[in-house]
Amino acid sequence: MMELLNHIKELRKKRTMTQGDLATAAGVSRKTINTIENSVFIPSTVLALKLARELGVTVHDIFELKKD
């Protein structure tokens, strides 16, 4: 089984962004960012690309597959 990990919180904090800042920039709610950071929700490809653009990184820098 594989698990999708994300590094949004760390990347967001490096840029001194709040969840609200990132949400506004990506055009989603703060709750959406929170649920992605907590691995409750997996974003669409389009949203993942928007998040990467706003964080100044690639999608590969944000998401990682972890093998159990």
PDB file of N, H, CA, C and O in Angstrom:
ATOM      1  N   MET A   1       0.843  -1.180   0.000  1.00  0.00           N
ATOM      2  CA  MET A   1       0.000   0.000   0.000  1.00  0.00           C
ATOM      3  C   MET A   1       0.890   1.245   0.000  1.00  0.00           C
ATOM      4  O   MET A   1       1.959   1.260   0.611  1.00  0.00           O
ATOM      5  N   MET A   2       0.428   2.291  -0.698  1.00  0.00           N
ATOM      6  H   MET A   2      -0.441   2.280  -1.194  1.00  0.00           H
ATOM      7  CA  MET A   2       1.181   3.533  -0.766  1.00  0.00           C
ATOM      8  C   MET A   2       0.394   4.667  -0.131  1.00  0.00           C
ATOM      9  O   MET A   2      -0.836   4.683  -0.162  1.00  0.00           O
ATOM     10  N   GLU A   3       1.115   5.600   0.437  1.00  0.00           N
ATOM     11  H   GLU A   3       2.114   5.587   0.462  1.00  0.00           H
ATOM     12  CA  GLU A   3       0.505   6.756   1.081  1.00  0.00           C
ATOM     13  C   GLU A   3       1.048   8.014   0.409  1.00  0.00           C
ATOM     14  O   GLU A   3       2.240   8.096   0.113  1.00  0.00           O
ATOM     15  N   LEU A   4       0.181   8.987   0.169  1.00  0.00           N
ATOM     16  H   LEU A   4      -0.787   8.919   0.410  1.00  0.00           H
ATOM     17  CA  LEU A   4       0.603  10.251  -0.420  1.00  0.00           C
ATOM     18  C   LEU A   4       0.920  11.226   0.704  1.00  0.00           C
ATOM     19  O   LEU A   4       0.048  11.604   1.487  1.00  0.00           O
ATOM     20  N   LEU A   5       2.185  11.623   0.766  1.00  0.00           N
ATOM     21  H   LEU A   5       2.893  11.316   0.131  1.00  0.00           H
ATOM     22  CA  LEU A   5       2.618  12.604   1.760  1.00  0.00           C
ATOM     23  C   LEU A   5       2.718  13.959   1.080  1.00  0.00           C
ATOM     24  O   LEU A   5       2.908  14.034  -0.134  1.00  0.00           O
ATOM     25  N   ASN A   6       2.592  15.033   1.856  1.00  0.00           N
ATOM     26  H   ASN A   6       2.438  14.972   2.842  1.00  0.00           H
ATOM     27  CA  ASN A   6       2.799  16.350   1.273  1.00  0.00           C
ATOM     28  C   ASN A   6       3.639  17.208   2.207  1.00  0.00           C
ATOM     29  O   ASN A   6       3.709  16.981   3.415  1.00  0.00           O
ATOM     30  N   HIS A   7       4.270  18.199   1.600  1.00  0.00           N
ATOM     31  H   HIS A   7       4.213  18.384   0.619  1.00  0.00           H
ATOM     32  CA  HIS A   7       5.161  19.097   2.338  1.00  0.00           C
ATOM     33  C   HIS A   7       4.660  20.536   2.272  1.00  0.00           C
ATOM     34  O   HIS A   7       5.444  21.480   2.373  1.00  0.00           O
ATOM     35  N   ILE A   8       3.359  20.696   2.104  1.00  0.00           N
ATOM     36  H   ILE A   8       2.722  19.930   2.022  1.00  0.00           H
ATOM     37  CA  ILE A   8       2.793  22.035   1.943  1.00  0.00           C
ATOM     38  C   ILE A   8       3.062  22.905   3.163  1.00  0.00           C
ATOM     39  O   ILE A   8       3.461  24.061   3.022  1.00  0.00           O
ATOM     40  N   LYS A   9       2.853  22.374   4.337  1.00  0.00           N
ATOM     41  H   LYS A   9       2.528  21.435   4.452  1.00  0.00           H
ATOM     42  CA  LYS A   9       3.013  23.185   5.549  1.00  0.00           C
ATOM     43  C   LYS A   9       4.440  23.721   5.667  1.00  0.00           C
ATOM     44  O   LYS A   9       4.642  24.901   5.954  1.00  0.00           O
ATOM     45  N   GLU A  10       5.421  22.854   5.447  1.00  0.00           N
ATOM     46  H   GLU A  10       5.256  21.895   5.214  1.00  0.00           H
ATOM     47  CA  GLU A  10       6.815  23.291   5.550  1.00  0.00           C
ATOM     48  C   GLU A  10       7.150  24.326   4.484  1.00  0.00           C
ATOM     49  O   GLU A  10       7.792  25.337   4.770  1.00  0.00           O
ATOM     50  N   LEU A  11       6.712  24.071   3.251  1.00  0.00           N
ATOM     51  H   LEU A  11       6.190  23.250   3.018  1.00  0.00           H
ATOM     52  CA  LEU A  11       6.988  24.995   2.154  1.00  0.00           C
ATOM     53  C   LEU A  11       6.272  26.325   2.367  1.00  0.00           C
ATOM     54  O   LEU A  11       6.826  27.388   2.084  1.00  0.00           O
ATOM     55  N   ARG A  12       5.062  26.263   2.856  1.00  0.00           N
ATOM     56  H   ARG A  12       4.612  25.400   3.085  1.00  0.00           H
ATOM     57  CA  ARG A  12       4.285  27.477   3.121  1.00  0.00           C
ATOM     58  C   ARG A  12       4.955  28.316   4.205  1.00  0.00           C
ATOM     59  O   ARG A  12       5.055  29.537   4.081  1.00  0.00           O
ATOM     60  N   LYS A  13       5.407  27.662   5.257  1.00  0.00           N
ATOM     61  H   LYS A  13       5.325  26.671   5.358  1.00  0.00           H
ATOM     62  CA  LYS A  13       6.056  28.385   6.357  1.00  0.00           C
ATOM     63  C   LYS A  13       7.389  28.996   5.925  1.00  0.00           C
ATOM     64  O   LYS A  13       7.753  30.076   6.390  1.00  0.00           O
ATOM     65  N   LYS A  14       8.120  28.314   5.036  1.00  0.00           N
ATOM     66  H   LYS A  14       7.825  27.437   4.658  1.00  0.00           H
ATOM     67  CA  LYS A  14       9.374  28.879   4.511  1.00  0.00           C
ATOM     68  C   LYS A  14       9.132  30.197   3.798  1.00  0.00           C
ATOM     69  O   LYS A  14       9.984  31.086   3.799  1.00  0.00           O
ATOM     70  N   ARG A  15       7.965  30.310   3.192  1.00  0.00           N
ATOM     71  H   ARG A  15       7.273  29.587   3.191  1.00  0.00           H
ATOM     72  CA  ARG A  15       7.600  31.533   2.474  1.00  0.00           C
ATOM     73  C   ARG A  15       6.832  32.502   3.369  1.00  0.00           C
ATOM     74  O   ARG A  15       6.307  33.510   2.897  1.00  0.00           O
ATOM     75  N   THR A  16       6.772  32.194   4.650  1.00  0.00           N
ATOM     76  H   THR A  16       7.198  31.375   5.034  1.00  0.00           H
ATOM     77  CA  THR A  16       6.044  32.977   5.658  1.00  0.00           C
ATOM     78  C   THR A  16       4.603  33.267   5.222  1.00  0.00           C
ATOM     79  O   THR A  16       4.108  34.387   5.343  1.00  0.00           O
ATOM     80  N   MET A  17       3.958  32.231   4.718  1.00  0.00           N
ATOM     81  H   MET A  17       4.360  31.320   4.619  1.00  0.00           H
ATOM     82  CA  MET A  17       2.556  32.330   4.305  1.00  0.00           C
ATOM     83  C   MET A  17       1.678  31.619   5.319  1.00  0.00           C
ATOM     84  O   MET A  17       2.059  30.585   5.869  1.00  0.00           O
ATOM     85  N   THR A  18       0.513  32.174   5.562  1.00  0.00           N
ATOM     86  H   THR A  18       0.203  33.013   5.115  1.00  0.00           H
ATOM     87  CA  THR A  18      -0.479  31.483   6.376  1.00  0.00           C
ATOM     88  C   THR A  18      -1.299  30.577   5.458  1.00  0.00           C
ATOM     89  O   THR A  18      -1.199  30.658   4.234  1.00  0.00           O
ATOM     90  N   GLN A  19      -2.102  29.723   6.063  1.00  0.00           N
ATOM     91  H   GLN A  19      -2.183  29.657   7.058  1.00  0.00           H
ATOM     92  CA  GLN A  19      -3.011  28.913   5.254  1.00  0.00           C
ATOM     93  C   GLN A  19      -3.940  29.822   4.456  1.00  0.00           C
ATOM     94  O   GLN A  19      -4.252  29.538   3.299  1.00  0.00           O
ATOM     95  N   GLY A  20      -4.377  30.903   5.069  1.00  0.00           N
ATOM     96  H   GLY A  20      -4.124  31.134   6.009  1.00  0.00           H
ATOM     97  CA  GLY A  20      -5.254  31.853   4.396  1.00  0.00           C
ATOM     98  C   GLY A  20      -4.582  32.523   3.206  1.00  0.00           C
ATOM     99  O   GLY A  20      -5.204  32.710   2.161  1.00  0.00           O
ATOM    100  N   ASP A  21      -3.309  32.885   3.365  1.00  0.00           N
ATOM    101  H   ASP A  21      -2.804  32.733   4.215  1.00  0.00           H
ATOM    102  CA  ASP A  21      -2.555  33.494   2.266  1.00  0.00           C
ATOM    103  C   ASP A  21      -2.484  32.550   1.073  1.00  0.00           C
ATOM    104  O   ASP A  21      -2.752  32.945  -0.062  1.00  0.00           O
ATOM    105  N   LEU A  22      -2.124  31.311   1.340  1.00  0.00           N
ATOM    106  H   LEU A  22      -1.906  30.991   2.261  1.00  0.00           H
ATOM    107  CA  LEU A  22      -1.998  30.328   0.266  1.00  0.00           C
ATOM    108  C   LEU A  22      -3.354  30.043  -0.362  1.00  0.00           C
ATOM    109  O   LEU A  22      -3.466  29.910  -1.581  1.00  0.00           O
ATOM    110  N   ALA A  23      -4.369  29.950   0.465  1.00  0.00           N
ATOM    111  H   ALA A  23      -4.277  30.057   1.455  1.00  0.00           H
ATOM    112  CA  ALA A  23      -5.713  29.690  -0.041  1.00  0.00           C
ATOM    113  C   ALA A  23      -6.171  30.799  -0.983  1.00  0.00           C
ATOM    114  O   ALA A  23      -6.691  30.526  -2.064  1.00  0.00           O
ATOM    115  N   THR A  24      -5.979  32.031  -0.575  1.00  0.00           N
ATOM    116  H   THR A  24      -5.556  32.253   0.304  1.00  0.00           H
ATOM    117  CA  THR A  24      -6.366  33.173  -1.409  1.00  0.00           C
ATOM    118  C   THR A  24      -5.608  33.155  -2.730  1.00  0.00           C
ATOM    119  O   THR A  24      -6.196  33.355  -3.793  1.00  0.00           O
ATOM    120  N   ALA A  25      -4.304  32.915  -2.661  1.00  0.00           N
ATOM    121  H   ALA A  25      -3.826  32.752  -1.797  1.00  0.00           H
ATOM    122  CA  ALA A  25      -3.481  32.895  -3.873  1.00  0.00           C
ATOM    123  C   ALA A  25      -3.897  31.782  -4.825  1.00  0.00           C
ATOM    124  O   ALA A  25      -3.841  31.950  -6.044  1.00  0.00           O
ATOM    125  N   ALA A  26      -4.315  30.646  -4.273  1.00  0.00           N
ATOM    126  H   ALA A  26      -4.360  30.509  -3.284  1.00  0.00           H
ATOM    127  CA  ALA A  26      -4.686  29.495  -5.102  1.00  0.00           C
ATOM    128  C   ALA A  26      -6.173  29.489  -5.456  1.00  0.00           C
ATOM    129  O   ALA A  26      -6.612  28.671  -6.265  1.00  0.00           O
ATOM    130  N   GLY A  27      -6.945  30.387  -4.861  1.00  0.00           N
ATOM    131  H   GLY A  27      -6.588  31.051  -4.204  1.00  0.00           H
ATOM    132  CA  GLY A  27      -8.369  30.471  -5.174  1.00  0.00           C
ATOM    133  C   GLY A  27      -9.232  29.418  -4.507  1.00  0.00           C
ATOM    134  O   GLY A  27     -10.240  28.982  -5.065  1.00  0.00           O
ATOM    135  N   VAL A  28      -8.831  29.009  -3.304  1.00  0.00           N
ATOM    136  H   VAL A  28      -8.012  29.363  -2.851  1.00  0.00           H
ATOM    137  CA  VAL A  28      -9.604  28.023  -2.541  1.00  0.00           C
ATOM    138  C   VAL A  28      -9.792  28.547  -1.123  1.00  0.00           C
ATOM    139  O   VAL A  28      -9.303  29.624  -0.782  1.00  0.00           O
ATOM    140  N   SER A  29     -10.498  27.784  -0.302  1.00  0.00           N
ATOM    141  H   SER A  29     -10.895  26.909  -0.579  1.00  0.00           H
ATOM    142  CA  SER A  29     -10.710  28.194   1.093  1.00  0.00           C
ATOM    143  C   SER A  29      -9.530  27.779   1.962  1.00  0.00           C
ATOM    144  O   SER A  29      -8.750  26.896   1.605  1.00  0.00           O
ATOM    145  N   ARG A  30      -9.419  28.441   3.118  1.00  0.00           N
ATOM    146  H   ARG A  30     -10.052  29.159   3.409  1.00  0.00           H
ATOM    147  CA  ARG A  30      -8.383  28.076   4.087  1.00  0.00           C
ATOM    148  C   ARG A  30      -8.587  26.640   4.556  1.00  0.00           C
ATOM    149  O   ARG A  30      -7.624  25.912   4.796  1.00  0.00           O
ATOM    150  N   LYS A  31      -9.847  26.242   4.682  1.00  0.00           N
ATOM    151  H   LYS A  31     -10.630  26.833   4.487  1.00  0.00           H
ATOM    152  CA  LYS A  31     -10.152  24.871   5.120  1.00  0.00           C
ATOM    153  C   LYS A  31      -9.632  23.854   4.109  1.00  0.00           C
ATOM    154  O   LYS A  31      -9.171  22.779   4.496  1.00  0.00           O
ATOM    155  N   THR A  32      -9.700  24.178   2.827  1.00  0.00           N
ATOM    156  H   THR A  32     -10.074  25.051   2.513  1.00  0.00           H
ATOM    157  CA  THR A  32      -9.168  23.270   1.806  1.00  0.00           C
ATOM    158  C   THR A  32      -7.670  23.070   2.011  1.00  0.00           C
ATOM    159  O   THR A  32      -7.179  21.943   1.953  1.00  0.00           O
ATOM    160  N   ILE A  33      -6.947  24.156   2.248  1.00  0.00           N
ATOM    161  H   ILE A  33      -7.346  25.072   2.295  1.00  0.00           H
ATOM    162  CA  ILE A  33      -5.497  24.050   2.496  1.00  0.00           C
ATOM    163  C   ILE A  33      -5.252  23.208   3.738  1.00  0.00           C
ATOM    164  O   ILE A  33      -4.362  22.358   3.749  1.00  0.00           O
ATOM    165  N   ASN A  34      -6.036  23.438   4.783  1.00  0.00           N
ATOM    166  H   ASN A  34      -6.760  24.129   4.775  1.00  0.00           H
ATOM    167  CA  ASN A  34      -5.890  22.680   6.028  1.00  0.00           C
ATOM    168  C   ASN A  34      -6.109  21.189   5.792  1.00  0.00           C
ATOM    169  O   ASN A  34      -5.345  20.365   6.295  1.00  0.00           O
ATOM    170  N   THR A  35      -7.138  20.837   5.037  1.00  0.00           N
ATOM    171  H   THR A  35      -7.758  21.506   4.629  1.00  0.00           H
ATOM    172  CA  THR A  35      -7.419  19.413   4.819  1.00  0.00           C
ATOM    173  C   THR A  35      -6.365  18.758   3.933  1.00  0.00           C
ATOM    174  O   THR A  35      -6.084  17.568   4.077  1.00  0.00           O
ATOM    175  N   ILE A  36      -5.785  19.523   3.027  1.00  0.00           N
ATOM    176  H   ILE A  36      -6.013  20.489   2.911  1.00  0.00           H
ATOM    177  CA  ILE A  36      -4.690  18.972   2.211  1.00  0.00           C
ATOM    178  C   ILE A  36      -3.461  18.756   3.100  1.00  0.00           C
ATOM    179  O   ILE A  36      -2.845  17.691   3.058  1.00  0.00           O
ATOM    180  N   GLU A  37      -3.107  19.759   3.899  1.00  0.00           N
ATOM    181  H   GLU A  37      -3.607  20.624   3.933  1.00  0.00           H
ATOM    182  CA  GLU A  37      -1.940  19.640   4.788  1.00  0.00           C
ATOM    183  C   GLU A  37      -2.066  18.453   5.734  1.00  0.00           C
ATOM    184  O   GLU A  37      -1.067  17.819   6.075  1.00  0.00           O
ATOM    185  N   ASN A  38      -3.284  18.151   6.157  1.00  0.00           N
ATOM    186  H   ASN A  38      -4.095  18.666   5.880  1.00  0.00           H
ATOM    187  CA  ASN A  38      -3.513  17.049   7.099  1.00  0.00           C
ATOM    188  C   ASN A  38      -3.847  15.733   6.416  1.00  0.00           C
ATOM    189  O   ASN A  38      -4.294  14.787   7.064  1.00  0.00           O
ATOM    190  N   SER A  39      -3.630  15.673   5.102  1.00  0.00           N
ATOM    191  H   SER A  39      -3.266  16.442   4.575  1.00  0.00           H
ATOM    192  CA  SER A  39      -3.837  14.453   4.298  1.00  0.00           C
ATOM    193  C   SER A  39      -5.260  13.913   4.372  1.00  0.00           C
ATOM    194  O   SER A  39      -5.479  12.709   4.245  1.00  0.00           O
ATOM    195  N   VAL A  40      -6.223  14.802   4.577  1.00  0.00           N
ATOM    196  H   VAL A  40      -6.045  15.781   4.680  1.00  0.00           H
ATOM    197  CA  VAL A  40      -7.628  14.412   4.575  1.00  0.00           C
ATOM    198  C   VAL A  40      -8.163  14.472   3.147  1.00  0.00           C
ATOM    199  O   VAL A  40      -9.045  13.700   2.770  1.00  0.00           O
ATOM    200  N   PHE A  41      -7.618  15.399   2.356  1.00  0.00           N
ATOM    201  H   PHE A  41      -6.902  16.026   2.662  1.00  0.00           H
ATOM    202  CA  PHE A  41      -8.080  15.649   0.995  1.00  0.00           C
ATOM    203  C   PHE A  41      -6.886  15.641   0.056  1.00  0.00           C
ATOM    204  O   PHE A  41      -5.849  16.233   0.355  1.00  0.00           O
ATOM    205  N   ILE A  42      -7.032  14.971  -1.077  1.00  0.00           N
ATOM    206  H   ILE A  42      -7.874  14.490  -1.320  1.00  0.00           H
ATOM    207  CA  ILE A  42      -5.991  14.967  -2.118  1.00  0.00           C
ATOM    208  C   ILE A  42      -6.456  15.921  -3.211  1.00  0.00           C
ATOM    209  O   ILE A  42      -7.524  15.721  -3.790  1.00  0.00           O
ATOM    210  N   PRO A  43      -5.671  16.951  -3.498  1.00  0.00           N
ATOM    211  CA  PRO A  43      -6.103  17.948  -4.467  1.00  0.00           C
ATOM    212  C   PRO A  43      -6.094  17.416  -5.897  1.00  0.00           C
ATOM    213  O   PRO A  43      -5.400  16.454  -6.226  1.00  0.00           O
ATOM    214  N   SER A  44      -6.887  18.074  -6.727  1.00  0.00           N
ATOM    215  H   SER A  44      -7.451  18.856  -6.460  1.00  0.00           H
ATOM    216  CA  SER A  44      -6.883  17.764  -8.157  1.00  0.00           C
ATOM    217  C   SER A  44      -5.529  18.160  -8.741  1.00  0.00           C
ATOM    218  O   SER A  44      -4.747  18.862  -8.100  1.00  0.00           O
ATOM    219  N   THR A  45      -5.269  17.712  -9.934  1.00  0.00           N
ATOM    220  H   THR A  45      -5.904  17.141 -10.454  1.00  0.00           H
ATOM    221  CA  THR A  45      -4.027  18.065 -10.616  1.00  0.00           C
ATOM    222  C   THR A  45      -3.933  19.572 -10.800  1.00  0.00           C
ATOM    223  O   THR A  45      -2.875  20.164 -10.585  1.00  0.00           O
ATOM    224  N   VAL A  46      -5.028  20.186 -11.194  1.00  0.00           N
ATOM    225  H   VAL A  46      -5.888  19.705 -11.368  1.00  0.00           H
ATOM    226  CA  VAL A  46      -5.035  21.636 -11.410  1.00  0.00           C
ATOM    227  C   VAL A  46      -4.705  22.368 -10.110  1.00  0.00           C
ATOM    228  O   VAL A  46      -3.892  23.292 -10.115  1.00  0.00           O
ATOM    229  N   LEU A  47      -5.322  21.972  -9.002  1.00  0.00           N
ATOM    230  H   LEU A  47      -5.983  21.221  -8.998  1.00  0.00           H
ATOM    231  CA  LEU A  47      -5.038  22.624  -7.729  1.00  0.00           C
ATOM    232  C   LEU A  47      -3.599  22.356  -7.287  1.00  0.00           C
ATOM    233  O   LEU A  47      -2.943  23.256  -6.763  1.00  0.00           O
ATOM    234  N   ALA A  48      -3.107  21.157  -7.484  1.00  0.00           N
ATOM    235  H   ALA A  48      -3.639  20.426  -7.909  1.00  0.00           H
ATOM    236  CA  ALA A  48      -1.711  20.852  -7.135  1.00  0.00           C
ATOM    237  C   ALA A  48      -0.752  21.754  -7.918  1.00  0.00           C
ATOM    238  O   ALA A  48       0.243  22.232  -7.371  1.00  0.00           O
ATOM    239  N   LEU A  49      -1.051  21.981  -9.181  1.00  0.00           N
ATOM    240  H   LEU A  49      -1.859  21.594  -9.625  1.00  0.00           H
ATOM    241  CA  LEU A  49      -0.214  22.869 -10.000  1.00  0.00           C
ATOM    242  C   LEU A  49      -0.301  24.310  -9.517  1.00  0.00           C
ATOM    243  O   LEU A  49       0.708  25.016  -9.496  1.00  0.00           O
ATOM    244  N   LYS A  50      -1.492  24.755  -9.129  1.00  0.00           N
ATOM    245  H   LYS A  50      -2.312  24.181  -9.146  1.00  0.00           H
ATOM    246  CA  LYS A  50      -1.645  26.110  -8.586  1.00  0.00           C
ATOM    247  C   LYS A  50      -0.856  26.265  -7.293  1.00  0.00           C
ATOM    248  O   LYS A  50      -0.179  27.273  -7.090  1.00  0.00           O
ATOM    249  N   LEU A  51      -0.943  25.268  -6.421  1.00  0.00           N
ATOM    250  H   LEU A  51      -1.493  24.449  -6.586  1.00  0.00           H
ATOM    251  CA  LEU A  51      -0.204  25.329  -5.154  1.00  0.00           C
ATOM    252  C   LEU A  51       1.296  25.388  -5.412  1.00  0.00           C
ATOM    253  O   LEU A  51       2.008  26.171  -4.782  1.00  0.00           O
ATOM    254  N   ALA A  52       1.773  24.567  -6.331  1.00  0.00           N
ATOM    255  H   ALA A  52       1.195  23.931  -6.842  1.00  0.00           H
ATOM    256  CA  ALA A  52       3.196  24.567  -6.668  1.00  0.00           C
ATOM    257  C   ALA A  52       3.623  25.936  -7.179  1.00  0.00           C
ATOM    258  O   ALA A  52       4.668  26.454  -6.785  1.00  0.00           O
ATOM    259  N   ARG A  53       2.814  26.522  -8.056  1.00  0.00           N
ATOM    260  H   ARG A  53       1.965  26.102  -8.376  1.00  0.00           H
ATOM    261  CA  ARG A  53       3.142  27.842  -8.598  1.00  0.00           C
ATOM    262  C   ARG A  53       3.215  28.878  -7.480  1.00  0.00           C
ATOM    263  O   ARG A  53       4.153  29.673  -7.432  1.00  0.00           O
ATOM    264  N   GLU A  54       2.232  28.872  -6.582  1.00  0.00           N
ATOM    265  H   GLU A  54       1.470  28.226  -6.620  1.00  0.00           H
ATOM    266  CA  GLU A  54       2.203  29.860  -5.505  1.00  0.00           C
ATOM    267  C   GLU A  54       3.331  29.663  -4.497  1.00  0.00           C
ATOM    268  O   GLU A  54       3.795  30.624  -3.883  1.00  0.00           O
ATOM    269  N   LEU A  55       3.770  28.419  -4.327  1.00  0.00           N
ATOM    270  H   LEU A  55       3.392  27.638  -4.826  1.00  0.00           H
ATOM    271  CA  LEU A  55       4.867  28.130  -3.395  1.00  0.00           C
ATOM    272  C   LEU A  55       6.234  28.230  -4.056  1.00  0.00           C
ATOM    273  O   LEU A  55       7.259  28.158  -3.377  1.00  0.00           O
ATOM    274  N   GLY A  56       6.258  28.395  -5.381  1.00  0.00           N
ATOM    275  H   GLY A  56       5.426  28.453  -5.933  1.00  0.00           H
ATOM    276  CA  GLY A  56       7.525  28.551  -6.101  1.00  0.00           C
ATOM    277  C   GLY A  56       8.321  27.264  -6.201  1.00  0.00           C
ATOM    278  O   GLY A  56       9.551  27.286  -6.230  1.00  0.00           O
ATOM    279  N   VAL A  57       7.616  26.140  -6.254  1.00  0.00           N
ATOM    280  H   VAL A  57       6.616  26.122  -6.231  1.00  0.00           H
ATOM    281  CA  VAL A  57       8.270  24.829  -6.334  1.00  0.00           C
ATOM    282  C   VAL A  57       7.555  23.978  -7.385  1.00  0.00           C
ATOM    283  O   VAL A  57       6.596  24.433  -8.008  1.00  0.00           O
ATOM    284  N   THR A  58       8.016  22.763  -7.577  1.00  0.00           N
ATOM    285  H   THR A  58       8.795  22.393  -7.071  1.00  0.00           H
ATOM    286  CA  THR A  58       7.331  21.837  -8.482  1.00  0.00           C
ATOM    287  C   THR A  58       6.356  20.978  -7.684  1.00  0.00           C
ATOM    288  O   THR A  58       6.436  20.906  -6.457  1.00  0.00           O
ATOM    289  N   VAL A  59       5.447  20.338  -8.382  1.00  0.00           N
ATOM    290  H   VAL A  59       5.382  20.397  -9.378  1.00  0.00           H
ATOM    291  CA  VAL A  59       4.507  19.425  -7.735  1.00  0.00           C
ATOM    292  C   VAL A  59       5.278  18.297  -7.046  1.00  0.00           C
ATOM    293  O   VAL A  59       4.877  17.818  -5.985  1.00  0.00           O
ATOM    294  N   HIS A  60       6.380  17.881  -7.655  1.00  0.00           N
ATOM    295  H   HIS A  60       6.706  18.270  -8.517  1.00  0.00           H
ATOM    296  CA  HIS A  60       7.202  16.812  -7.067  1.00  0.00           C
ATOM    297  C   HIS A  60       7.815  17.254  -5.742  1.00  0.00           C
ATOM    298  O   HIS A  60       8.067  16.422  -4.871  1.00  0.00           O
ATOM    299  N   ASP A  61       8.055  18.550  -5.583  1.00  0.00           N
ATOM    300  H   ASP A  61       7.850  19.225  -6.291  1.00  0.00           H
ATOM    301  CA  ASP A  61       8.590  19.053  -4.310  1.00  0.00           C
ATOM    302  C   ASP A  61       7.528  19.021  -3.211  1.00  0.00           C
ATOM    303  O   ASP A  61       7.855  18.941  -2.027  1.00  0.00           O
ATOM    304  N   ILE A  62       6.260  19.084  -3.607  1.00  0.00           N
ATOM    305  H   ILE A  62       5.995  19.149  -4.569  1.00  0.00           H
ATOM    306  CA  ILE A  62       5.165  19.127  -2.631  1.00  0.00           C
ATOM    307  C   ILE A  62       4.724  17.732  -2.212  1.00  0.00           C
ATOM    308  O   ILE A  62       4.544  17.461  -1.025  1.00  0.00           O
ATOM    309  N   PHE A  63       4.549  16.843  -3.200  1.00  0.00           N
ATOM    310  H   PHE A  63       4.695  17.064  -4.164  1.00  0.00           H
ATOM    311  CA  PHE A  63       3.962  15.531  -2.934  1.00  0.00           C
ATOM    312  C   PHE A  63       4.969  14.414  -3.083  1.00  0.00           C
ATOM    313  O   PHE A  63       5.886  14.481  -3.900  1.00  0.00           O
ATOM    314  N   GLU A  64       4.778  13.377  -2.269  1.00  0.00           N
ATOM    315  H   GLU A  64       4.032  13.322  -1.605  1.00  0.00           H
ATOM    316  CA  GLU A  64       5.689  12.233  -2.257  1.00  0.00           C
ATOM    317  C   GLU A  64       4.887  10.974  -1.962  1.00  0.00           C
ATOM    318  O   GLU A  64       4.032  10.959  -1.077  1.00  0.00           O
ATOM    319  N   LEU A  65       5.174   9.932  -2.707  1.00  0.00           N
ATOM    320  H   LEU A  65       5.869   9.945  -3.425  1.00  0.00           H
ATOM    321  CA  LEU A  65       4.547   8.627  -2.437  1.00  0.00           C
ATOM    322  C   LEU A  65       5.411   7.866  -1.454  1.00  0.00           C
ATOM    323  O   LEU A  65       6.611   7.699  -1.674  1.00  0.00           O
ATOM    324  N   LYS A  66       4.808   7.405  -0.375  1.00  0.00           N
ATOM    325  H   LYS A  66       3.834   7.540  -0.197  1.00  0.00           H
ATOM    326  CA  LYS A  66       5.533   6.625   0.632  1.00  0.00           C
ATOM    327  C   LYS A  66       5.002   5.204   0.586  1.00  0.00           C
ATOM    328  O   LYS A  66       3.795   4.972   0.663  1.00  0.00           O
ATOM    329  N   LYS A  67       5.899   4.281   0.463  1.00  0.00           N
ATOM    330  H   LYS A  67       6.879   4.470   0.401  1.00  0.00           H
ATOM    331  CA  LYS A  67       5.534   2.873   0.457  1.00  0.00           C
ATOM    332  C   LYS A  67       5.529   2.362   1.883  1.00  0.00           C
ATOM    333  O   LYS A  67       6.492   2.562   2.622  1.00  0.00           O
ATOM    334  N   ASP A  68       4.445   1.700   2.275  1.00  0.00           N
ATOM    335  H   ASP A  68       3.662   1.537   1.674  1.00  0.00           H
ATOM    336  CA  ASP A  68       4.348   1.134   3.631  1.00  0.00           C
ATOM    337  C   ASP A  68       5.160  -0.129   3.761  1.00  0.00           C
ATOM    338  O   ASP A  68       5.192  -0.735   4.832  1.00  0.00           O
TER     339      ASP A  68
END
